[in-house]
């Protein structure tokens, strides 16, 4: 059975850091793009970041660029999200997903990610508060 399980969430003060992990079983990360998606209280899903683990190419939402880093350890079949300089608006449930999506480009460059999420984890809560 294909399964993703997130961990590493918690309560952190503004300006702090957390590292989320997503352990995958029954499939290899480098067969998919892998993505992090979050949902803040009372809001819809927001794409955060994606990686093509076979090539290491990464993409980020403007709201997290420069603060978050997505990575994989293919030997451990695990996806990570290093989150630094956290803000209260980063408070959300964070989900990892196996993704058949693609990046979207315009003449101005990277314009967003078109996610086609095949498998989701149950999510991990991140709360940024003093």
Rosetta blueprint (number, residue, H / E / L):
1 X L
2 X L
3 X E
4 X E
5 X E
6 X E
7 X E
8 X L
9 X L
10 X E
11 X E
12 X E
13 X L
14 X L
15 X L
16 X L
17 X L
18 X E
19 X E
20 X E
21 X E
22 X E
23 X E
24 X E
25 X E
26 X L
27 X L
28 X L
29 X H
30 X H
31 X H
32 X L
33 X E
34 X E
35 X E
36 X E
37 X E
38 X E
39 X E
40 X L
41 X L
42 X L
43 X L
44 X L
45 X E
46 X E
47 X E
48 X E
49 X E
50 X E
51 X E
52 X E
53 X L
54 X L
55 X L
56 X L
57 X E
58 X E
59 X E
60 X E
61 X L
62 X L
63 X L
64 X L
65 X L
66 X L
67 X L
68 X E
69 X E
70 X E
71 X E
72 X E
73 X E
74 X L
75 X L
76 X L
77 X L
78 X E
79 X E
80 X E
81 X E
82 X E
83 X E
84 X L
85 X L
86 X L
87 X L
88 X H
89 X H
90 X H
91 X L
92 X E
93 X E
94 X E
95 X E
96 X E
97 X E
98 X E
99 X E
100 X L
101 X L
102 X E
103 X E
104 X E
105 X E
106 X E
107 X L
108 X L
109 X E
110 X E
111 X E
112 X E
113 X E
114 X E
115 X L
116 X L
117 X E
118 X E
119 X E
120 X E
121 X L
122 X L
123 X L
124 X E
125 X E
126 X E
127 X E
128 X E
129 X L
130 X L
